[in-house]
Every structure is written in structure tokens, then in C-alpha cells.
């Protein structure tokens, strides 16, 4: 090999390692994002959406250096090891499923996008297909976000329900359907938005359990049509920063309600934010994330073309065992349904 070619390869190697260092630094920065309060650092909070990108890019750099037999791989390798919990929040190699006990409870959360009433998906009978999916899987409790009132009777196979509609025309909102009697129900109103949180208290055996259905402020990113051009990027960043600030205020209202509850909690819902955010960190606390406990793959819940986004969650009190977790592939909304079976021994 000529000296000129060797020199060009050395320069190329340095450039690649420089880029590697930049993305390693961004991934390191992302590890502190859950501690960055959106009201104080709204733009910084936007980076939490890009954490899956930073993880994948660092994996690619690590593999590149390994195949090149260069010790440079240690940079991304060490950064990925330091953020092991971030990596497992994004991707699970195998689901740690266990057999449910007799005291099990099956849960589903699904943002149904108004049952496709405005024909976003060019397919007939989407509303009926969603009903059939729920009826076939038959969860004990199902929480819907963006529920439309005209589908209320379609779920009459659930004997107990709690539906709260918002907006001027009171046609859409959140809903919880249950096979267990509801002894108490309520709603947490979020100002200046149709989003809110609702909850029910049920009794299963000798335990009273509170089930929340939480729908935080939407990012309003159209997965199919959003333009990430330089022209729109500044507007998009400002809008998302404002959304994150609203989400923090909504979480504060939610937390005020939850602190008054003495029962075991289950939280179902669309957080409109990722597991790498301050919003998720505050809501989760010491609870179990059903996907982390028993999920598999990326667990992406939003039909987003650019990278996997898990923004829908099932969180349980730490006293529950998470037996199974599933992300459905049926494309009946811009979200995918998620389901988990949990047990209380």
C-alpha cells in the first residue's frame, strides 16, 4: 500500500472516530435527560426523542471498529454499557415471560385515534376491527385514549365502564372498560387541552386496585406527513418544547391525585413521550414497566417511519409480577395496542 493511500486511510479513520466521539457524547448527554425538567430545559428535553437514534448509531460505530480490529470500539462500547438501562428500555432481546397465577389480571392500553372516523387509514371497517381485536384478546381491563362516543355501545360486552368526554362537543376523550365492578371513578382535568387522566378503583379478591388511564399532551407529529426540513425544524422544535412544558404541568396534576391514593396503582396510557424523558421518570418512579419486565424487540407503539418510538405504557405497582407483555402489529390507528398479564401473589 502506498504512503499516500495510508495517509488517506488515517485521515478517514480520524474523521470517523471524531463523528463517533460526537455521537458518544450525545448518548452520554441523553443519560441525564430524565433529570432535566422540561419547564427549565424545554429544548434539551426534545433530545429525549432522539435517544434511540444515538443508541443505534453507537452500535454501528462499535461494530465498525470491531470489524476493523481497532480498539476504538471501546468508546461506544463503554458508553453503551454505562447506559445499559437505556438500551434495555429501547430493545429487549427476549421476553421474560412467566406463568400467570390464579390471581392474574390482563390489561390493554390503546390509543384508537377516534376509531379512524376521519378515514386517516384507507381501509374499511377499522372501528369494527378494533372492537374485534379487543373482544378476541378479552383483557380484563382495557383503557382507550382518543375514544369516540359513537363506539360506546360496541363495547357493551364489558359490564363496567368509565368514559369521560372532553372538548366543546363532548364527543371524544378517554375510556376504561372493566370486567370487575367499579367502586369509585374519577377524572383529572388538564387545563387548555382535551387531554386528561381518568381512573377507576376495582376490587379483585381482597385487593382494591386503582387503574389510571393517562393521556398526556400530544406532540402533534404526523408520522406520515411531518416535514423535518430546515424550513420547518425551528417551528417544530418550539412546538415540541411547549408540549413538553405542558406535559410537566399535567404530570404535576396527576401526581397530586396519585399521592392521595392508598391503593396499589396500575397506569395505562399514551404519555406522548419516551422512556428516556423526565416525564416518564416521574410517572414511573418505583413502578414496573411491563415492557422492560417481559417485552421483546423494540416495543415501538407509534407508527413512525424514522425510528422506533415507545410512547404507550403499562406500569404496575412493584408488588405485581409481570407475566407477559405484547405489542400488537395490527395497523388500525397511528398507535399499536399493548397488552400485559400481571399477577399478585
C-alpha positions as CSV (number, residue, x, y, z in Angstrom):
1,X,0.0,0.0,0.0
2,X,1.4,3.4,-1.0
3,X,2.2,6.1,1.6
4,X,-0.5,8.4,0.1
5,X,-3.2,5.7,0.5
6,X,-2.1,5.0,4.1
7,X,-2.3,8.7,4.8
8,X,-5.8,9.0,3.4
9,X,-6.9,6.0,5.4
10,X,-5.5,7.5,8.6
11,X,-7.3,10.8,7.9
12,X,-10.6,8.9,7.2
13,X,-10.2,6.9,10.4
14,X,-9.7,10.1,12.4
15,X,-12.8,11.7,10.8
16,X,-14.9,8.6,11.6
17,X,-13.6,8.5,15.2
18,X,-14.4,12.2,15.6
19,X,-18.0,11.5,14.5
20,X,-18.1,8.5,16.8
21,X,-17.0,10.8,19.7
22,X,-19.7,13.3,18.9
23,X,-22.5,10.7,19.0
24,X,-20.9,9.0,22.1
25,X,-21.1,12.4,23.8
26,X,-24.7,12.9,22.7
27,X,-25.6,9.5,24.1
28,X,-23.8,10.3,27.4
29,X,-25.8,13.6,27.5
30,X,-29.0,11.7,27.0
31,X,-28.4,9.8,30.2
32,X,-29.0,13.0,32.2
33,X,-32.1,14.0,30.2
34,X,-34.6,12.3,32.6
35,X,-33.3,14.7,35.2
36,X,-33.7,17.7,33.0
37,X,-37.0,19.5,34.0
38,X,-38.9,20.4,30.8
39,X,-40.0,23.8,32.2
40,X,-36.4,24.8,32.7
41,X,-34.8,23.0,29.7
42,X,-37.6,22.5,27.1
43,X,-35.3,22.3,24.1
44,X,-32.9,19.9,25.8
45,X,-35.9,17.7,26.6
46,X,-36.6,17.4,22.9
47,X,-33.3,15.3,22.6
48,X,-35.0,12.6,24.6
49,X,-36.9,11.7,21.4
50,X,-33.6,11.0,19.6
51,X,-32.1,8.6,22.2
52,X,-33.0,5.5,20.1
53,X,-31.0,7.1,17.2
54,X,-28.0,7.8,19.4
55,X,-28.0,4.2,20.6
56,X,-28.3,2.7,17.2
57,X,-25.5,4.9,15.8
58,X,-23.2,4.0,18.6
59,X,-23.9,0.3,18.0
60,X,-23.0,0.8,14.3
61,X,-19.7,2.6,15.3
62,X,-18.8,-0.1,17.7
63,X,-19.4,-2.9,15.1
64,X,-17.4,-0.9,12.6
65,X,-14.4,-0.7,14.8
66,X,-14.6,-4.3,15.9
67,X,-14.7,-5.5,12.2
68,X,-11.8,-3.1,11.6
69,X,-9.9,-4.7,14.5
70,X,-9.4,-1.3,16.2
71,X,-9.5,-0.6,19.9
72,X,-11.6,2.5,19.1
73,X,-14.7,0.2,19.6
74,X,-14.2,0.7,23.4
75,X,-15.6,4.3,23.2
76,X,-19.1,3.3,22.1
77,X,-18.9,0.0,24.0
78,X,-18.2,1.8,27.3
79,X,-20.9,4.4,26.7
80,X,-23.5,1.7,25.9
81,X,-22.6,-0.3,29.0
82,X,-22.9,2.8,31.1
83,X,-26.4,3.3,29.7
84,X,-27.5,-0.3,29.9
85,X,-30.9,0.6,31.3
86,X,-31.4,2.9,28.4
87,X,-30.6,0.2,25.9
88,X,-32.9,-2.3,27.6
89,X,-35.7,0.3,27.6
90,X,-35.4,0.5,23.9
91,X,-34.8,-3.1,22.9
92,X,-35.3,-6.4,24.6
93,X,-33.6,-9.5,23.2
94,X,-36.1,-11.9,24.8
95,X,-39.3,-11.6,26.8
96,X,-39.0,-12.9,30.3
97,X,-42.5,-14.4,30.4
98,X,-43.8,-16.4,33.4
99,X,-46.9,-18.4,34.1
100,X,-49.7,-16.2,35.5
101,X,-51.1,-17.2,38.9
102,X,-54.8,-17.7,39.6
103,X,-54.8,-14.1,40.8
104,X,-53.9,-12.7,37.4
105,X,-55.2,-9.6,35.7
106,X,-54.9,-8.9,31.9
107,X,-54.6,-5.3,30.8
108,X,-54.7,-3.4,27.5
109,X,-53.9,0.1,26.5
110,X,-54.8,1.5,23.1
111,X,-54.9,5.0,21.5
112,X,-57.5,4.3,18.9
113,X,-57.4,7.7,17.2
114,X,-61.2,8.1,17.3
115,X,-61.6,4.7,15.6
116,X,-60.5,6.2,12.2
117,X,-63.6,8.3,12.0
118,X,-61.9,10.7,9.6
119,X,-60.5,7.9,7.4
120,X,-56.8,8.5,8.1
121,X,-56.3,4.8,7.3
122,X,-57.7,3.9,3.9
123,X,-59.3,0.7,5.0
124,X,-62.9,-0.1,5.6
125,X,-64.4,-1.1,9.0
126,X,-61.5,-0.1,11.1
127,X,-63.8,0.6,14.1
128,X,-65.2,-2.9,13.8
129,X,-61.7,-4.4,13.6
130,X,-60.7,-2.6,16.8
131,X,-63.7,-4.0,18.6
132,X,-63.0,-7.5,17.3
133,X,-59.4,-7.3,18.4
134,X,-60.4,-6.4,21.9
135,X,-63.2,-9.0,22.0
136,X,-60.8,-11.7,20.8
137,X,-58.0,-10.9,23.2
138,X,-60.5,-10.2,26.0
139,X,-58.4,-8.2,28.5
140,X,-59.9,-7.8,32.0
141,X,-59.4,-4.1,31.7
142,X,-58.9,-2.0,28.6
143,X,-58.0,1.7,28.5
144,X,-58.7,3.7,25.4
145,X,-57.2,7.1,24.5
146,X,-58.9,9.3,21.9
147,X,-62.1,7.3,22.4
148,X,-65.2,8.4,20.3
149,X,-68.6,8.4,21.9
150,X,-70.3,6.6,19.0
151,X,-68.4,3.4,19.9
152,X,-69.8,3.2,23.4
153,X,-72.4,0.5,22.7
154,X,-69.8,-1.5,20.7
155,X,-68.2,-2.5,24.0
156,X,-71.3,-3.5,25.9
157,X,-69.7,-6.9,26.4
158,X,-67.9,-5.1,29.3
159,X,-70.3,-4.7,32.2
160,X,-68.5,-1.8,33.8
161,X,-67.2,1.4,32.2
162,X,-65.9,4.8,32.8
163,X,-66.0,7.3,29.9
164,X,-65.0,11.0,30.1
165,X,-65.5,13.1,27.0
166,X,-63.8,16.4,26.5
167,X,-64.0,19.4,24.2
168,X,-66.8,21.7,23.2
169,X,-68.9,19.0,21.6
170,X,-68.1,16.3,24.2
171,X,-67.6,13.6,21.6
172,X,-64.1,12.3,22.3
173,X,-62.0,11.6,25.4
174,X,-60.7,8.7,27.5
175,X,-62.4,5.4,28.4
176,X,-61.8,2.4,30.7
177,X,-63.8,-0.8,30.3
178,X,-63.7,-3.4,33.1
179,X,-64.9,-6.9,33.8
180,X,-64.6,-6.1,37.6
181,X,-67.1,-3.9,39.4
182,X,-66.0,-0.2,39.7
183,X,-66.4,1.0,43.3
184,X,-65.1,4.5,42.5
185,X,-64.2,6.6,39.5
186,X,-62.8,10.0,38.7
187,X,-61.2,12.3,36.3
188,X,-58.1,14.6,36.5
189,X,-58.8,17.6,34.3
190,X,-55.9,19.2,32.4
191,X,-56.4,22.9,31.5
192,X,-56.5,24.2,27.9
193,X,-56.5,20.8,26.3
194,X,-58.8,17.9,25.5
195,X,-56.2,15.5,27.1
196,X,-56.8,14.3,30.7
197,X,-56.4,11.4,33.0
198,X,-59.2,9.2,34.3
199,X,-59.2,6.4,36.9
200,X,-61.3,3.6,38.4
201,X,-61.0,1.7,41.6
202,X,-61.8,-2.0,41.4
203,X,-61.8,-4.9,43.8
204,X,-60.2,-8.1,42.9
205,X,-60.3,-10.8,45.5
206,X,-59.4,-8.9,48.7
207,X,-57.4,-6.1,47.0
208,X,-58.6,-2.7,45.9
209,X,-56.6,-1.5,42.9
210,X,-56.6,1.9,41.2
211,X,-56.3,1.9,37.4
212,X,-55.3,5.1,35.7
213,X,-55.8,5.9,32.0
214,X,-53.3,8.7,31.3
215,X,-53.2,10.7,28.1
216,X,-50.6,13.5,28.1
217,X,-50.3,16.4,25.7
218,X,-49.8,15.3,22.2
219,X,-46.6,16.2,20.3
220,X,-48.8,16.6,17.2
221,X,-46.2,15.0,14.9
222,X,-47.9,13.3,11.9
223,X,-45.9,10.1,11.4
224,X,-46.7,10.1,7.7
225,X,-46.7,13.8,6.7
226,X,-44.5,15.7,9.2
227,X,-41.7,17.6,7.3
228,X,-38.3,17.6,9.0
229,X,-36.9,20.2,6.6
230,X,-34.7,23.1,7.7
231,X,-37.6,25.4,6.9
232,X,-39.9,23.6,9.5
233,X,-37.4,22.5,12.0
234,X,-37.4,25.7,14.1
235,X,-41.2,25.8,14.3
236,X,-41.3,22.1,15.1
237,X,-38.7,22.4,17.9
238,X,-40.6,25.3,19.5
239,X,-43.9,23.5,19.3
240,X,-42.4,20.3,20.9
241,X,-40.7,22.4,23.6
242,X,-44.0,23.9,24.5
243,X,-45.6,20.5,24.6
244,X,-43.0,19.1,27.0
245,X,-43.7,22.1,29.3
246,X,-47.4,21.3,29.2
247,X,-46.7,17.6,29.9
248,X,-44.8,18.5,33.0
249,X,-47.7,20.6,34.3
250,X,-50.1,17.7,33.6
251,X,-47.8,15.2,35.4
252,X,-47.8,17.5,38.4
253,X,-51.6,17.4,38.5
254,X,-51.5,13.6,38.1
255,X,-49.0,13.3,40.9
256,X,-51.2,15.3,43.2
257,X,-54.0,12.9,42.7
258,X,-51.9,9.8,43.0
259,X,-50.3,10.8,46.3
260,X,-53.7,10.8,47.8
261,X,-54.4,7.2,46.7
262,X,-53.5,4.5,49.2
263,X,-54.3,1.6,46.8
264,X,-52.0,-0.3,44.6
265,X,-51.7,1.5,41.3
266,X,-51.7,0.5,37.6
267,X,-51.1,3.2,35.0
268,X,-52.1,2.6,31.4
269,X,-51.8,5.2,28.7
270,X,-50.2,7.3,26.0
271,X,-47.6,9.5,27.6
272,X,-46.6,11.1,24.2
273,X,-43.0,10.9,25.5
274,X,-40.3,8.2,25.6
275,X,-38.8,6.1,28.4
276,X,-35.8,8.5,28.3
277,X,-37.7,11.6,29.4
278,X,-38.2,13.4,32.7
279,X,-42.0,12.9,32.3
280,X,-41.6,9.1,32.1
281,X,-39.1,9.0,35.0
282,X,-41.5,11.0,37.3
283,X,-44.6,8.9,36.4
284,X,-42.8,5.6,36.7
285,X,-40.9,6.2,40.0
286,X,-40.6,2.7,41.6
287,X,-43.2,1.1,39.4
288,X,-42.5,-1.7,37.0
289,X,-42.6,-1.1,33.2
290,X,-44.3,-4.1,31.7
291,X,-42.3,-4.0,28.5
292,X,-39.0,-3.9,30.4
293,X,-40.1,-6.8,32.6
294,X,-41.5,-9.1,29.9
295,X,-41.4,-7.4,26.5
296,X,-39.4,-8.3,23.3
297,X,-37.9,-6.4,20.4
298,X,-38.2,-2.6,20.1
299,X,-41.7,-2.5,21.5
300,X,-42.5,0.5,19.3
301,X,-46.0,1.8,19.9
302,X,-46.2,4.6,17.4
303,X,-46.4,4.1,13.6
304,X,-43.4,6.4,13.0
305,X,-41.3,5.9,9.9
306,X,-37.9,7.3,11.1
307,X,-37.1,5.3,14.2
308,X,-38.8,3.2,16.9
309,X,-40.8,5.2,19.4
310,X,-42.3,3.6,22.5
311,X,-44.7,6.2,24.0
312,X,-47.5,4.0,25.2
313,X,-47.0,2.2,28.6
314,X,-48.3,-0.2,31.1
315,X,-46.8,0.5,34.5
316,X,-47.7,-1.6,37.6
317,X,-47.2,-1.4,41.3
318,X,-43.9,-3.1,42.3
319,X,-45.9,-5.7,44.2
320,X,-47.3,-7.2,40.9
321,X,-45.4,-9.8,38.9
322,X,-45.4,-9.0,35.2
323,X,-46.1,-12.3,33.4
324,X,-46.4,-11.3,29.8
325,X,-46.2,-8.3,27.5
326,X,-47.3,-7.9,23.9
327,X,-47.2,-5.1,21.3
328,X,-49.8,-5.8,18.6
329,X,-48.9,-5.4,15.0
330,X,-52.5,-4.6,13.7
331,X,-52.4,-1.2,12.0
332,X,-55.8,0.2,13.0
333,X,-54.5,3.5,14.4
334,X,-51.3,5.6,14.4
335,X,-50.6,3.7,17.6
336,X,-50.3,0.0,18.3
337,X,-52.2,-1.7,21.1
338,X,-50.2,-3.1,24.0
339,X,-51.3,-5.8,26.5
340,X,-49.9,-7.3,29.6
341,X,-50.8,-10.0,32.1
342,X,-49.9,-9.4,35.7
343,X,-50.3,-11.3,38.9
344,X,-50.5,-10.5,42.6
345,X,-49.3,-13.5,44.6
